[in-house]
Amino acid sequence: MLSNDRLLLKMIRRVWKWRRYRAAIGLLSDAPNGCVLDLGAGSGELLSMIPASCKVGIDLHPPASKSSQSFIVADAQNLPLRDSCFDIVICLEVIEHVADPPRIIEEISRVLKHGATLLISTPDASPIWRVIWHIWTRTVAREWLGAHKQNFRLTSLLKLLQEGRFSAERVVRANFFILTIRAKSVKSRRPEQKNPKLFL
């Protein structure tokens, strides 16, 4: 049986997650329906909430339970997917965990169609956030200690997207600290690959 402290922590984490999901779904409400890729999909919970005819989740670990959408175990920095095959890519709170964020943005650009949608989020590493994260990871969430390899503010995140050939369309905050950006791919069109990679 869970203690009151553990129950409270579980509730806080659930509310935090669902507020992030609500912001993400709101930003996608008028996006064209099509093929959706979720990088860092976890259990596939968010994907299951998005009405799309084609949904693919990618994570470093397989989901604990059977998912209703296609799932690929892979690294977001080297996607086993062919060029220009997705209408929407979702990447929520992933880039702060990787050594090479521009590489992920490059891969996202590669698999997105021209003019398609990227939804990306990361903590806004303000001084207040850094203090909260420092305390959080040294008390109740020690499993996240050292998990963040990068820190972004709005200006640095927008710069990363611009350099990766994305144009920001809307910016919202979830849970006060999480920057969530909807951006459009502005890459030039590419010819089809002669030897396409896997796409389920």
N, CA and C atoms as a LAMMPS dump frame, in Angstrom:
ITEM: TIMESTEP
0
ITEM: NUMBER OF ATOMS
600
ITEM: BOX BOUNDS ff ff ff
-5.0000000000000000e+02 5.0000000000000000e+02
-5.0000000000000000e+02 5.0000000000000000e+02
-5.0000000000000000e+02 5.0000000000000000e+02
ITEM: ATOMS id mol type element x y z
1 1 1 N 0.845 -1.197 0
2 1 2 C 0 0 0
3 1 3 C 0.88 1.245 0
4 2 1 N 0.526 2.233 -0.851
5 2 2 C 1.336 3.431 -0.952
6 2 3 C 1.099 4.348 0.243
7 3 1 N 2.205 4.979 0.717
8 3 2 C 2.075 5.95 1.8
9 3 3 C 1.431 7.219 1.257
10 4 1 N 0.984 8.084 2.169
11 4 2 C 0.374 9.349 1.756
12 4 3 C 1.342 10.199 0.947
13 5 1 N 2.624 10.184 1.327
14 5 2 C 3.636 10.964 0.613
15 5 3 C 3.789 10.469 -0.818
16 6 1 N 3.812 9.147 -0.977
17 6 2 C 3.972 8.57 -2.315
18 6 3 C 2.737 8.832 -3.176
19 7 1 N 1.564 8.764 -2.566
20 7 2 C 0.329 9.06 -3.293
21 7 3 C 0.311 10.508 -3.762
22 8 1 N 0.743 11.42 -2.89
23 8 2 C 0.794 12.836 -3.25
24 8 3 C 1.772 13.069 -4.392
25 9 1 N 2.941 12.447 -4.326
26 9 2 C 3.939 12.58 -5.379
27 9 3 C 3.417 12.035 -6.704
28 10 1 N 2.729 10.9 -6.636
29 10 2 C 2.158 10.302 -7.844
30 10 3 C 1.121 11.232 -8.471
31 11 1 N 0.306 11.868 -7.636
32 11 2 C -0.709 12.796 -8.131
33 11 3 C -0.065 14.021 -8.767
34 12 1 N 0.987 14.551 -8.138
35 12 2 C 1.688 15.724 -8.684
36 12 3 C 2.266 15.404 -10.044
37 13 1 N 2.902 14.237 -10.178
38 13 2 C 3.499 13.839 -11.457
39 13 3 C 2.427 13.658 -12.532
40 14 1 N 1.289 13.112 -12.146
41 14 2 C 0.212 12.887 -13.123
42 14 3 C -0.368 14.213 -13.615
43 15 1 N -0.611 15.139 -12.686
44 15 2 C -1.129 16.457 -13.071
45 15 3 C -0.129 17.173 -13.965
46 16 1 N 1.154 17.093 -13.614
47 16 2 C 2.22 17.718 -14.423
48 16 3 C 2.203 17.164 -15.845
49 17 1 N 2.101 15.847 -15.958
50 17 2 C 2.112 15.2 -17.275
51 17 3 C 0.887 15.594 -18.094
52 18 1 N -0.283 15.558 -17.477
53 18 2 C -1.508 15.829 -18.234
54 18 3 C -1.603 17.279 -18.671
55 19 1 N -1.05 18.204 -17.913
56 19 2 C -1.036 19.608 -18.336
57 19 3 C -0.115 19.787 -19.543
58 20 1 N 0.978 19.044 -19.575
59 20 2 C 1.858 19.074 -20.757
60 20 3 C 1.125 18.523 -21.978
61 21 1 N 0.441 17.402 -21.777
62 21 2 C -0.294 16.773 -22.878
63 21 3 C -1.392 17.708 -23.399
64 22 1 N -2.089 18.375 -22.49
65 22 2 C -3.158 19.273 -22.899
66 22 3 C -2.616 20.419 -23.754
67 23 1 N -1.463 20.965 -23.372
68 23 2 C -0.844 22.032 -24.167
69 23 3 C -0.468 21.517 -25.546
70 24 1 N 0.088 20.311 -25.597
71 24 2 C 0.512 19.736 -26.875
72 24 3 C -0.689 19.496 -27.79
73 25 1 N -1.741 18.89 -27.261
74 25 2 C -2.92 18.588 -28.064
75 25 3 C -3.591 19.868 -28.547
76 26 1 N -3.594 20.898 -27.69
77 26 2 C -4.159 22.179 -28.083
78 26 3 C -3.414 22.79 -29.259
79 27 1 N -2.105 22.682 -29.265
80 27 2 C -1.305 23.238 -30.357
81 27 3 C -1.481 22.457 -31.652
82 28 1 N -1.93 21.217 -31.545
83 28 2 C -2.121 20.389 -32.74
84 28 3 C -3.576 20.359 -33.21
85 29 1 N -4.444 21.098 -32.526
86 29 2 C -5.882 20.971 -32.802
87 29 3 C -6.262 21.321 -34.23
88 30 1 N -5.53 22.244 -34.873
89 30 2 C -5.868 22.612 -36.246
90 30 3 C -4.832 22.123 -37.256
91 31 1 N -3.937 21.221 -36.808
92 31 2 C -2.93 20.68 -37.727
93 31 3 C -3.583 19.646 -38.635
94 32 1 N -3.153 19.569 -39.896
95 32 2 C -3.735 18.577 -40.818
96 32 3 C -3.545 17.157 -40.287
97 33 1 N -4.586 16.354 -40.395
98 33 2 C -4.503 14.955 -39.977
99 33 3 C -3.607 14.191 -40.954
100 34 1 N -2.767 13.353 -40.435
101 34 2 C -1.872 12.596 -41.302
102 34 3 C -1.066 11.624 -40.488
103 35 1 N 0.178 11.416 -40.885
104 35 2 C 1.044 10.456 -40.206
105 35 3 C 1.832 11.172 -39.103
106 36 1 N 1.755 10.632 -37.869
107 36 2 C 2.342 11.279 -36.694
108 36 3 C 3.45 10.411 -36.118
109 37 1 N 4.586 11.047 -35.806
110 37 2 C 5.707 10.382 -35.141
111 37 3 C 5.917 11.038 -33.788
112 38 1 N 6.008 10.226 -32.733
113 38 2 C 6.291 10.725 -31.387
114 38 3 C 7.656 10.209 -30.954
115 39 1 N 8.613 11.141 -30.83
116 39 2 C 9.962 10.784 -30.381
117 39 3 C 10.015 10.854 -28.858
118 40 1 N 10.501 9.792 -28.232
119 40 2 C 10.453 9.711 -26.785
120 40 3 C 9.035 9.412 -26.339
121 41 1 N 8.407 8.452 -27.03
122 41 2 C 6.973 8.188 -26.86
123 41 3 C 6.629 7.54 -25.529
124 42 1 N 7.615 6.958 -24.843
125 42 2 C 7.323 6.299 -23.569
126 42 3 C 6.334 5.165 -23.749
127 43 1 N 5.222 5.243 -23.027
128 43 2 C 4.192 4.195 -23.09
129 43 3 C 3.269 4.365 -24.29
130 44 1 N 3.384 5.489 -25.011
131 44 2 C 2.484 5.751 -26.13
132 44 3 C 1.187 6.415 -25.708
133 45 1 N 1.145 6.891 -24.466
134 45 2 C -0.076 7.471 -23.913
135 45 3 C -0.526 8.705 -24.703
136 46 1 N 0.405 9.609 -24.993
137 46 2 C 0.043 10.81 -25.744
138 46 3 C -0.424 10.463 -27.149
139 47 1 N 0.285 9.566 -27.816
140 47 2 C -0.113 9.164 -29.166
141 47 3 C -1.527 8.614 -29.203
142 48 1 N -1.898 7.888 -28.171
143 48 2 C -3.229 7.293 -28.139
144 48 3 C -4.318 8.353 -28.061
145 49 1 N -3.973 9.572 -27.668
146 49 2 C -4.939 10.652 -27.527
147 49 3 C -5.067 11.493 -28.802
148 50 1 N -4.21 11.232 -29.784
149 50 2 C -4.2 12.03 -31.007
150 50 3 C -4.941 11.289 -32.118
151 51 1 N -5.962 11.917 -32.698
152 51 2 C -6.701 11.263 -33.783
153 51 3 C -5.912 11.34 -35.09
154 52 1 N -5.31 10.27 -35.477
155 52 2 C -4.533 10.226 -36.72
156 52 3 C -4.646 8.834 -37.312
157 53 1 N -4.589 8.771 -38.62
158 53 2 C -4.721 7.484 -39.309
159 53 3 C -3.455 6.647 -39.2
160 54 1 N -2.33 7.288 -38.963
161 54 2 C -1.03 6.602 -38.915
162 54 3 C -0.236 7.183 -37.763
163 55 1 N 0.147 6.323 -36.809
164 55 2 C 0.882 6.793 -35.627
165 55 3 C 2.053 5.862 -35.348
166 56 1 N 3.224 6.467 -35.118
167 56 2 C 4.436 5.699 -34.825
168 56 3 C 5.105 6.299 -33.592
169 57 1 N 5.468 5.457 -32.638
170 57 2 C 6.204 5.893 -31.464
171 57 3 C 7.632 5.374 -31.502
172 58 1 N 8.565 6.209 -31.081
173 58 2 C 9.973 5.794 -30.99
174 58 3 C 10.484 6.12 -29.596
175 59 1 N 11.2 5.163 -29.014
176 59 2 C 11.82 5.38 -27.71
177 59 3 C 13.019 4.449 -27.606
178 60 1 N 13.888 4.74 -26.643
179 60 2 C 15.053 3.876 -26.414
180 60 3 C 14.655 2.547 -25.784
181 61 1 N 13.468 2.527 -25.163
182 61 2 C 12.995 1.315 -24.487
183 61 3 C 11.608 0.956 -24.987
184 62 1 N 11.285 -0.315 -25.119
185 62 2 C 9.941 -0.704 -25.544
186 62 3 C 8.931 -0.363 -24.459
187 63 1 N 7.671 -0.106 -24.849
188 63 2 C 6.643 0.201 -23.842
189 63 3 C 6.398 -1.003 -22.943
190 64 1 N 6.05 -0.727 -21.683
191 64 2 C 5.819 -1.805 -20.712
192 64 3 C 4.605 -2.639 -21.084
193 65 1 N 3.608 -1.99 -21.69
194 65 2 C 2.409 -2.711 -22.105
195 65 3 C 2.217 -2.576 -23.607
196 66 1 N 1.428 -3.465 -24.179
197 66 2 C 1.195 -3.462 -25.623
198 66 3 C 0.547 -2.153 -26.045
199 67 1 N 1.111 -1.525 -27.074
200 67 2 C 0.615 -0.244 -27.563
201 67 3 C -0.243 -0.461 -28.805
202 68 1 N -1.234 0.419 -28.987
203 68 2 C -2.134 0.288 -30.136
204 68 3 C -1.513 0.825 -31.424
205 69 1 N -0.399 1.567 -31.32
206 69 2 C 0.251 2.098 -32.504
207 69 3 C 1.572 1.372 -32.752
208 70 1 N 2.127 1.587 -33.93
209 70 2 C 3.429 0.998 -34.243
210 70 3 C 4.484 1.591 -33.308
211 71 1 N 5.417 0.758 -32.881
212 71 2 C 6.443 1.213 -31.944
213 71 3 C 7.801 0.695 -32.407
214 72 1 N 8.787 1.602 -32.41
215 72 2 C 10.143 1.253 -32.827
216 72 3 C 11.104 1.595 -31.697
217 73 1 N 11.965 0.666 -31.335
218 73 2 C 13.025 0.947 -30.366
219 73 3 C 14.223 1.483 -31.15
220 74 1 N 14.543 2.762 -30.932
221 74 2 C 15.618 3.407 -31.692
222 74 3 C 16.057 4.676 -30.984
223 75 1 N 17.198 5.196 -31.424
224 75 2 C 17.753 6.448 -30.926
225 75 3 C 17.245 7.577 -31.814
226 76 1 N 16.737 8.648 -31.207
227 76 2 C 16.208 9.776 -31.974
228 76 3 C 17.285 10.482 -32.792
229 77 1 N 18.547 10.234 -32.454
230 77 2 C 19.635 10.863 -33.2
231 77 3 C 19.999 10.094 -34.471
232 78 1 N 19.377 8.923 -34.654
233 78 2 C 19.618 8.123 -35.86
234 78 3 C 18.342 7.33 -36.167
235 79 1 N 17.377 8.001 -36.752
236 79 2 C 16.063 7.402 -36.961
237 79 3 C 16.065 6.416 -38.12
238 80 1 N 15.545 5.208 -37.906
239 80 2 C 15.488 4.207 -38.977
240 80 3 C 14.256 4.42 -39.86
241 81 1 N 14.122 5.63 -40.374
242 81 2 C 12.95 6.046 -41.138
243 81 3 C 13.383 6.729 -42.422
244 82 1 N 12.582 6.596 -43.457
245 82 2 C 12.937 7.225 -44.713
246 82 3 C 12.605 8.72 -44.693
247 83 1 N 13.105 9.44 -45.674
248 83 2 C 12.901 10.886 -45.771
249 83 3 C 11.438 11.233 -46.009
250 84 1 N 11.048 12.388 -45.491
251 84 2 C 9.791 13.054 -45.855
252 84 3 C 8.568 12.143 -45.814
253 85 1 N 8.36 11.486 -44.671
254 85 2 C 7.223 10.562 -44.583
255 85 3 C 6.234 10.915 -43.478
256 86 1 N 6.483 11.976 -42.701
257 86 2 C 5.567 12.328 -41.614
258 86 3 C 4.985 13.722 -41.798
259 87 1 N 3.736 13.864 -41.347
260 87 2 C 3.046 15.156 -41.367
261 87 3 C 3.247 15.912 -40.06
262 88 1 N 3.464 15.175 -38.978
263 88 2 C 3.668 15.773 -37.653
264 88 3 C 4.731 14.963 -36.915
265 89 1 N 5.681 15.661 -36.3
266 89 2 C 6.614 15.024 -35.366
267 89 3 C 6.456 15.702 -34.01
268 90 1 N 6.295 14.887 -32.977
269 90 2 C 6.184 15.364 -31.602
270 90 3 C 7.465 14.982 -30.869
271 91 1 N 8.041 15.94 -30.167
272 91 2 C 9.29 15.687 -29.432
273 91 3 C 9.219 16.448 -28.109
274 92 1 N 8.564 15.851 -27.121
275 92 2 C 8.332 16.514 -25.849
276 92 3 C 9.397 16.141 -24.832
277 93 1 N 10.125 17.14 -24.401
278 93 2 C 11.141 17.004 -23.348
279 93 3 C 12.11 15.854 -23.604
280 94 1 N 12.726 15.94 -24.764
281 94 2 C 13.744 14.976 -25.18
282 94 3 C 15.095 15.659 -25.379
283 95 1 N 15.082 16.821 -26.029
284 95 2 C 16.358 17.427 -26.452
285 95 3 C 17.264 17.821 -25.292
286 96 1 N 16.693 18.064 -24.105
287 96 2 C 17.548 18.411 -22.971
288 96 3 C 18.308 17.202 -22.437
289 97 1 N 17.939 15.994 -22.883
290 97 2 C 18.57 14.768 -22.389
291 97 3 C 19.68 14.244 -23.298
292 98 1 N 19.908 14.871 -24.447
293 98 2 C 20.846 14.321 -25.431
294 98 3 C 22.099 15.175 -25.543
295 99 1 N 23.17 14.551 -26.011
296 99 2 C 24.45 15.25 -26.146
297 99 3 C 24.482 16.179 -27.35
298 100 1 N 23.677 15.875 -28.377
299 100 2 C 23.759 16.616 -29.636
300 100 3 C 22.361 17.008 -30.131
301 101 1 N 21.743 18.041 -29.527
302 101 2 C 20.398 18.455 -29.963
303 101 3 C 20.296 18.808 -31.449
304 102 1 N 21.289 19.497 -32.065
305 102 2 C 21.16 19.783 -33.5
306 102 3 C 21.008 18.525 -34.351
307 103 1 N 21.599 17.424 -33.915
308 103 2 C 21.477 16.172 -34.663
309 103 3 C 20.028 15.674 -34.659
310 104 1 N 19.348 15.791 -33.52
311 104 2 C 17.947 15.378 -33.456
312 104 3 C 17.086 16.267 -34.352
313 105 1 N 17.333 17.572 -34.309
314 105 2 C 16.569 18.497 -35.15
315 105 3 C 16.814 18.183 -36.625
316 106 1 N 18.034 17.837 -36.968
317 106 2 C 18.357 17.459 -38.353
318 106 3 C 17.587 16.208 -38.77
319 107 1 N 17.523 15.216 -37.887
320 107 2 C 16.793 13.987 -38.189
321 107 3 C 15.287 14.242 -38.299
322 108 1 N 14.762 15.099 -37.423
323 108 2 C 13.339 15.442 -37.498
324 108 3 C 13.04 16.125 -38.829
325 109 1 N 13.899 17.056 -39.22
326 109 2 C 13.72 17.754 -40.496
327 109 3 C 13.743 16.77 -41.662
328 110 1 N 14.605 15.785 -41.557
329 110 2 C 14.743 14.809 -42.644
330 110 3 C 13.47 13.983 -42.823
331 111 1 N 12.852 13.555 -41.718
332 111 2 C 11.705 12.654 -41.839
333 111 3 C 10.377 13.397 -42.02
334 112 1 N 10.371 14.711 -41.779
335 112 2 C 9.157 15.495 -41.977
336 112 3 C 9 15.898 -43.439
337 113 1 N 7.76 15.98 -43.868
338 113 2 C 7.472 16.504 -45.196
339 113 3 C 7.715 18.014 -45.216
340 114 1 N 7.911 18.553 -46.398
341 114 2 C 8.049 20.001 -46.554
342 114 3 C 6.779 20.691 -46.061
343 115 1 N 6.942 21.705 -45.206
344 115 2 C 5.789 22.442 -44.688
345 115 3 C 5.036 21.741 -43.582
346 116 1 N 5.55 20.597 -43.115
347 116 2 C 4.864 19.833 -42.065
348 116 3 C 5.156 20.423 -40.684
349 117 1 N 4.581 19.812 -39.655
350 117 2 C 4.565 20.389 -38.309
351 117 3 C 5.476 19.655 -37.336
352 118 1 N 6.258 20.431 -36.582
353 118 2 C 7.033 19.917 -35.451
354 118 3 C 6.465 20.523 -34.181
355 119 1 N 6.21 19.672 -33.189
356 119 2 C 5.813 20.13 -31.86
357 119 3 C 6.906 19.699 -30.898
358 120 1 N 7.565 20.664 -30.288
359 120 2 C 8.733 20.363 -29.449
360 120 3 C 8.62 21.106 -28.121
361 121 1 N 9.053 20.461 -27.051
362 121 2 C 9.032 21.134 -25.752
363 121 3 C 10.283 20.794 -24.959
364 122 1 N 10.605 21.691 -24.042
365 122 2 C 11.75 21.513 -23.149
366 122 3 C 11.573 22.461 -21.972
367 123 1 N 12.139 22.151 -20.808
368 123 2 C 12.046 23.107 -19.703
369 123 3 C 12.734 24.426 -20.041
370 124 1 N 12.115 25.521 -19.627
371 124 2 C 12.734 26.833 -19.731
372 124 3 C 13.681 26.967 -18.539
373 125 1 N 14.976 26.893 -18.81
374 125 2 C 15.973 26.799 -17.733
375 125 3 C 16.26 28.162 -17.113
376 126 1 N 15.211 28.774 -16.578
377 126 2 C 15.355 30.04 -15.857
378 126 3 C 16.03 29.769 -14.513
379 127 1 N 16.542 30.802 -13.841
380 127 2 C 17.139 30.578 -12.518
381 127 3 C 16.185 29.883 -11.542
382 128 1 N 14.889 30.251 -11.59
383 128 2 C 13.917 29.618 -10.686
384 128 3 C 13.781 28.136 -11.017
385 129 1 N 13.693 27.818 -12.323
386 129 2 C 13.588 26.405 -12.716
387 129 3 C 14.808 25.616 -12.253
388 130 1 N 15.99 26.188 -12.408
389 130 2 C 17.205 25.459 -12.023
390 130 3 C 17.219 25.154 -10.538
391 131 1 N 16.754 26.081 -9.722
392 131 2 C 16.685 25.846 -8.272
393 131 3 C 15.68 24.722 -7.977
394 132 1 N 14.499 24.803 -8.602
395 132 2 C 13.469 23.772 -8.382
396 132 3 C 13.982 22.398 -8.828
397 133 1 N 14.605 22.352 -10.015
398 133 2 C 15.115 21.08 -10.535
399 133 3 C 16.226 20.526 -9.643
400 134 1 N 17.081 21.394 -9.129
401 134 2 C 18.167 20.972 -8.223
402 134 3 C 17.584 20.31 -6.975
403 135 1 N 16.585 20.951 -6.381
404 135 2 C 15.962 20.402 -5.171
405 135 3 C 15.207 19.108 -5.488
406 136 1 N 14.44 19.129 -6.589
407 136 2 C 13.615 17.979 -6.981
408 136 3 C 14.454 16.725 -7.19
409 137 1 N 15.587 16.862 -7.896
410 137 2 C 16.41 15.699 -8.232
411 137 3 C 17.301 15.242 -7.076
412 138 1 N 17.321 15.987 -6.025
413 138 2 C 18.117 15.589 -4.856
414 138 3 C 17.262 15.189 -3.66
415 139 1 N 15.948 15.176 -3.893
416 139 2 C 15.038 14.765 -2.817
417 139 3 C 14.116 13.643 -3.294
418 140 1 N 13.001 14.006 -3.941
419 140 2 C 11.987 13.013 -4.274
420 140 3 C 12.158 12.36 -5.643
421 141 1 N 13.015 12.911 -6.49
422 141 2 C 13.176 12.356 -7.849
423 141 3 C 14.645 12.154 -8.179
424 142 1 N 15.323 11.383 -7.335
425 142 2 C 16.762 11.178 -7.518
426 142 3 C 17.106 10.429 -8.806
427 143 1 N 16.11 9.712 -9.367
428 143 2 C 16.372 8.98 -10.612
429 143 3 C 16.67 9.921 -11.777
430 144 1 N 16.301 11.203 -11.644
431 144 2 C 16.546 12.184 -12.706
432 144 3 C 17.83 12.984 -12.494
433 145 1 N 18.557 12.697 -11.429
434 145 2 C 19.795 13.427 -11.164
435 145 3 C 20.79 13.209 -12.3
436 146 1 N 21.244 14.284 -12.902
437 146 2 C 22.203 14.207 -14.008
438 146 3 C 21.586 13.886 -15.348
439 147 1 N 20.237 13.808 -15.414
440 147 2 C 19.572 13.416 -16.665
441 147 3 C 19.601 14.518 -17.721
442 148 1 N 19.613 15.772 -17.281
443 148 2 C 19.609 16.886 -18.228
444 148 3 C 21.031 17.237 -18.654
445 149 1 N 21.284 17.097 -19.943
446 149 2 C 22.608 17.428 -20.483
447 149 3 C 22.644 18.818 -21.104
448 150 1 N 21.464 19.396 -21.363
449 150 2 C 21.363 20.708 -22.002
450 150 3 C 20.382 21.584 -21.229
451 151 1 N 20.581 22.889 -21.351
452 151 2 C 19.636 23.858 -20.807
453 151 3 C 19.237 24.82 -21.913
454 152 1 N 17.931 25.058 -22.048
455 152 2 C 17.434 25.958 -23.073
456 152 3 C 16.594 27.067 -22.458
457 153 1 N 16.726 28.264 -23.028
458 153 2 C 15.766 29.336 -22.839
459 153 3 C 15.043 29.527 -24.159
460 154 1 N 14.038 30.372 -24.19
461 154 2 C 13.261 30.532 -25.414
462 154 3 C 14.144 30.954 -26.585
463 155 1 N 15.042 31.902 -26.361
464 155 2 C 15.881 32.395 -27.459
465 155 3 C 16.782 31.299 -28.018
466 156 1 N 17.365 30.48 -27.155
467 156 2 C 18.27 29.431 -27.639
468 156 3 C 17.501 28.308 -28.332
469 157 1 N 16.267 28.035 -27.87
470 157 2 C 15.456 27.008 -28.521
471 157 3 C 15.006 27.484 -29.902
472 158 1 N 14.59 28.738 -30.007
473 158 2 C 14.195 29.291 -31.301
474 158 3 C 15.376 29.31 -32.275
475 159 1 N 16.561 29.619 -31.767
476 159 2 C 17.755 29.616 -32.614
477 159 3 C 18.056 28.214 -33.128
478 160 1 N 17.941 27.216 -32.252
479 160 2 C 18.159 25.824 -32.652
480 160 3 C 17.194 25.426 -33.764
481 161 1 N 15.939 25.815 -33.629
482 161 2 C 14.937 25.484 -34.641
483 161 3 C 15.211 26.203 -35.957
484 162 1 N 15.564 27.472 -35.87
485 162 2 C 15.838 28.24 -37.081
486 162 3 C 17.016 27.647 -37.847
487 163 1 N 18.067 27.283 -37.122
488 163 2 C 19.238 26.682 -37.761
489 163 3 C 18.908 25.318 -38.358
490 164 1 N 17.88 24.661 -37.81
491 164 2 C 17.456 23.369 -38.325
492 164 3 C 16.376 23.47 -39.392
493 165 1 N 16.151 24.651 -39.9
494 165 2 C 15.182 24.908 -40.983
495 165 3 C 13.737 24.738 -40.522
496 166 1 N 13.438 25.354 -39.373
497 166 2 C 12.073 25.399 -38.868
498 166 3 C 11.686 26.84 -38.566
499 167 1 N 10.431 27.146 -38.827
500 167 2 C 9.884 28.461 -38.542
501 167 3 C 8.838 28.331 -37.437
502 168 1 N 9.082 28.985 -36.299
503 168 2 C 8.159 28.887 -35.169
504 168 3 C 6.843 29.567 -35.5
505 169 1 N 5.737 28.883 -35.191
506 169 2 C 4.401 29.418 -35.442
507 169 3 C 3.715 29.869 -34.152
508 170 1 N 3.829 29.053 -33.099
509 170 2 C 3.201 29.399 -31.817
510 170 3 C 4.064 28.902 -30.673
511 171 1 N 4.038 29.655 -29.567
512 171 2 C 4.774 29.267 -28.358
513 171 3 C 3.821 29.36 -27.172
514 172 1 N 3.744 28.295 -26.382
515 172 2 C 2.955 28.322 -25.143
516 172 3 C 3.821 27.751 -24.019
517 173 1 N 3.36 27.956 -22.807
518 173 2 C 4.026 27.362 -21.643
519 173 3 C 3.069 26.393 -20.971
520 174 1 N 3.603 25.256 -20.586
521 174 2 C 2.836 24.28 -19.813
522 174 3 C 3.476 24.173 -18.431
523 175 1 N 2.648 24.118 -17.402
524 175 2 C 3.174 24.027 -16.021
525 175 3 C 4.129 25.177 -15.7
526 176 1 N 3.902 26.327 -16.274
527 176 2 C 4.679 27.55 -16.048
528 176 3 C 6.088 27.51 -16.633
529 177 1 N 6.728 26.346 -16.648
530 177 2 C 8.143 26.27 -16.996
531 177 3 C 8.447 25.584 -18.327
532 178 1 N 7.505 24.815 -18.859
533 178 2 C 7.79 24.02 -20.047
534 178 3 C 7.472 24.811 -21.316
535 179 1 N 8.492 25.127 -22.095
536 179 2 C 8.305 25.796 -23.378
537 179 3 C 7.813 24.783 -24.396
538 180 1 N 6.709 25.075 -25.042
539 180 2 C 6.179 24.189 -26.082
540 180 3 C 5.997 25.015 -27.347
541 181 1 N 6.653 24.591 -28.418
542 181 2 C 6.658 25.356 -29.661
543 181 3 C 6.096 24.514 -30.798
544 182 1 N 5.177 25.112 -31.537
545 182 2 C 4.729 24.518 -32.797
546 182 3 C 5.479 25.239 -33.915
547 183 1 N 6.156 24.472 -34.759
548 183 2 C 6.966 25.048 -35.833
549 183 3 C 6.664 24.338 -37.146
550 184 1 N 6.98 25.027 -38.228
551 184 2 C 6.752 24.478 -39.568
552 184 3 C 8.096 24.198 -40.229
553 185 1 N 8.191 23.054 -40.887
554 185 2 C 9.398 22.705 -41.624
555 185 3 C 9.501 23.58 -42.87
556 186 1 N 10.62 24.259 -43.021
557 186 2 C 10.809 25.128 -44.186
558 186 3 C 11.975 24.641 -45.045
559 187 1 N 12.284 23.367 -44.92
560 187 2 C 13.349 22.788 -45.733
561 187 3 C 12.958 22.778 -47.202
562 188 1 N 13.95 22.736 -48.063
563 188 2 C 13.663 22.59 -49.49
564 188 3 C 13.284 21.145 -49.756
565 189 1 N 12.531 20.913 -50.797
566 189 2 C 12.095 19.55 -51.116
567 189 3 C 13.293 18.702 -51.54
568 190 1 N 13.24 17.426 -51.177
569 190 2 C 14.32 16.501 -51.524
570 190 3 C 13.795 15.402 -52.433
571 191 1 N 14.648 14.857 -53.284
572 191 2 C 14.218 13.703 -54.083
573 191 3 C 14.047 12.477 -53.211
574 192 1 N 13.26 11.53 -53.665
575 192 2 C 13.067 10.277 -52.927
576 192 3 C 14.378 9.516 -52.818
577 193 1 N 14.583 8.844 -51.684
578 193 2 C 15.772 8.02 -51.508
579 193 3 C 15.683 6.776 -52.401
580 194 1 N 16.813 6.393 -52.945
581 194 2 C 16.834 5.177 -53.763
582 194 3 C 16.695 3.927 -52.892
583 195 1 N 17.251 3.975 -51.688
584 195 2 C 17.167 2.838 -50.769
585 195 3 C 16.533 3.33 -49.465
586 196 1 N 15.218 3.431 -49.443
587 196 2 C 14.553 4.009 -48.264
588 196 3 C 14.772 3.17 -47.01
589 197 1 N 14.834 3.867 -45.89
590 197 2 C 14.938 3.174 -44.614
591 197 3 C 13.579 2.612 -44.209
592 198 1 N 13.603 1.897 -43.109
593 198 2 C 12.379 1.294 -42.6
594 198 3 C 11.354 2.354 -42.258
595 199 1 N 10.119 2.072 -42.588
596 199 2 C 8.997 2.856 -42.062
597 199 3 C 7.822 1.914 -41.896
598 200 1 N 7.346 1.774 -40.653
599 200 2 C 6.228 0.853 -40.358
600 200 3 C 4.907 1.582 -40.527
